[in-house]
Amino acid sequence: MHTYIAGMSETSSMHACNGFATRRAARYITRLYERHLAAAHVTSTQFSILVLLNERPGITMSELAQAMVMDRTSLVRAIKPMQRDGWLKTEPAQNEPRKLVLSLTEPGQSKVREARPLWQKAQQEFEAQVGSERAAQWRHDFLEMTHST
């Protein structure tokens, strides 16, 4: 099945490019989630980080970077505004002071509670577009693909 992409013919090499297709889908999906999460003044990346910290308090910076499939520099840039806003804190690990561990503050936990219903609406909108079974299969496949990174 071919779909029209503005400015490109159906024979364009981009139609066969996995990188182009996945980046395009990622941008589309990110916009969908961020449109919903905007009411809580949180980005989709921030929401993911907050939820991971809520589920795994005391996670190290390296573990969080691995879970997010982000390099450490990008992760530091992502968490700085959340630290500034008081949603999370970093402190040296007890057993290894050179490692930083992260945890949510009460305002961070409150932000998760505020944003979760908005995230749920984004989930529902996405699944209405692609179908819940297809969405579940994609989630499984993408998580499996990135599991070893």
C-alpha positions as CSV (number, residue, x, y, z in Angstrom):
1,M,0.0,0.0,0.0
2,H,1.3,3.4,-1.0
3,T,0.3,6.6,0.7
4,Y,0.9,10.1,-0.5
5,I,3.7,12.0,1.0
6,A,3.7,15.7,0.0
7,G,6.4,16.5,-2.4
8,M,7.4,12.9,-3.0
9,S,6.4,10.4,-5.7
10,E,5.4,6.9,-4.8
11,T,8.7,5.7,-6.3
12,S,10.8,7.8,-4.0
13,S,13.6,6.0,-2.2
14,M,12.2,7.4,1.1
15,H,9.2,5.0,0.7
16,A,11.7,2.2,1.2
17,C,13.7,3.8,4.0
18,N,13.0,2.3,7.4
19,G,14.9,5.2,9.1
20,F,12.7,7.8,7.4
21,A,9.5,6.0,8.1
22,T,10.3,5.4,11.8
23,R,11.5,8.9,12.4
24,R,8.4,10.3,10.7
25,A,6.2,8.1,12.8
26,A,8.1,9.0,16.0
27,R,7.6,12.7,15.3
28,Y,3.9,12.2,14.6
29,I,3.3,10.1,17.8
30,T,5.4,12.6,19.9
31,R,3.2,15.5,18.7
32,L,0.1,13.5,19.6
33,Y,1.3,12.8,23.2
34,E,2.7,16.3,23.7
35,R,-0.6,17.9,22.6
36,H,-2.3,16.0,25.4
37,L,0.4,16.4,28.0
38,A,0.7,20.2,27.4
39,A,-2.1,20.8,29.8
40,A,0.2,19.5,32.6
41,H,3.1,21.6,31.3
42,V,5.2,18.4,30.7
43,T,6.8,17.0,27.6
44,S,6.5,13.3,26.6
45,T,10.2,12.8,27.5
46,Q,9.7,14.4,30.9
47,F,6.6,12.3,31.5
48,S,8.5,9.1,30.6
49,I,11.3,10.1,33.0
50,L,8.9,11.0,35.8
51,V,7.1,7.7,35.5
52,L,10.3,5.7,35.4
53,L,11.5,7.5,38.5
54,N,8.2,6.9,40.2
55,E,8.4,3.2,39.5
56,R,12.1,2.9,40.3
57,P,13.1,5.5,43.0
58,G,16.9,5.6,43.4
59,I,17.7,4.6,39.9
60,T,21.2,5.7,38.7
61,M,21.7,8.2,36.0
62,S,23.3,5.4,33.8
63,E,20.3,3.1,34.4
64,L,17.9,5.8,33.5
65,A,19.9,6.7,30.3
66,Q,19.8,3.0,29.3
67,A,16.0,2.7,30.0
68,M,15.4,5.8,27.9
69,V,17.9,4.8,25.2
70,M,19.5,8.3,25.6
71,D,23.1,9.3,25.9
72,R,24.0,10.7,29.2
73,T,24.5,14.3,27.9
74,S,21.0,14.4,26.4
75,L,19.5,12.9,29.7
76,V,21.2,15.6,31.7
77,R,19.8,18.3,29.5
78,A,16.3,16.7,29.8
79,I,16.4,16.5,33.6
80,K,17.8,20.0,34.3
81,P,14.4,21.7,33.9
82,M,12.8,19.1,36.1
83,Q,15.4,19.6,38.8
84,R,14.9,23.4,38.5
85,D,11.1,23.0,38.9
86,G,11.7,20.7,41.9
87,W,10.2,17.6,40.4
88,L,13.2,15.4,41.0
89,K,16.4,15.4,43.0
90,T,19.8,13.8,42.4
91,E,22.2,12.7,45.1
92,P,25.3,10.5,45.3
93,A,24.7,6.8,45.6
94,Q,25.4,5.6,49.2
95,N,27.7,2.7,48.1
96,E,29.4,4.6,45.3
97,P,29.5,8.4,45.8
98,R,30.7,9.0,42.2
99,K,27.3,7.7,40.9
100,L,24.2,9.8,41.0
101,V,20.8,8.4,41.9
102,L,17.6,10.1,41.0
103,S,14.3,10.2,42.8
104,L,11.0,12.1,42.6
105,T,10.1,14.8,45.1
106,E,6.5,15.3,46.2
107,P,6.0,17.9,43.5
108,G,7.3,15.3,41.0
109,Q,4.9,12.7,42.2
110,S,2.1,15.3,42.0
111,K,3.1,16.0,38.4
112,V,2.8,12.3,37.5
113,R,-0.7,12.2,39.1
114,E,-1.7,15.3,37.1
115,A,-0.3,14.1,33.8
116,R,-1.3,10.4,33.9
117,P,-5.0,11.0,32.8
118,L,-3.7,13.2,30.0
119,W,-1.3,10.5,28.9
120,Q,-4.2,8.0,29.1
121,K,-6.2,10.2,26.7
122,A,-3.2,10.2,24.3
123,Q,-3.0,6.4,24.6
124,Q,-6.7,6.1,23.7
125,E,-6.4,8.5,20.7
126,F,-3.4,6.6,19.4
127,E,-5.2,3.2,19.8
128,A,-8.3,4.6,18.2
129,Q,-6.2,5.4,15.1
130,V,-4.2,2.2,14.8
131,G,-6.2,-0.3,16.8
132,S,-5.4,-1.6,20.3
133,E,-4.1,-5.0,19.1
134,R,-1.8,-3.3,16.5
135,A,-0.6,-0.8,19.1
136,A,0.2,-3.6,21.6
137,Q,2.1,-5.5,18.9
138,W,4.1,-2.4,17.9
139,R,4.9,-1.7,21.6
140,H,6.1,-5.3,22.1
141,D,8.2,-5.2,18.9
142,F,9.8,-1.8,19.6
143,L,10.5,-2.6,23.3
144,E,12.0,-5.9,22.2
145,M,14.1,-4.3,19.5
146,T,15.6,-1.8,22.0
147,H,15.9,-4.1,25.0
148,S,19.6,-4.8,24.5
149,T,20.6,-1.2,24.1
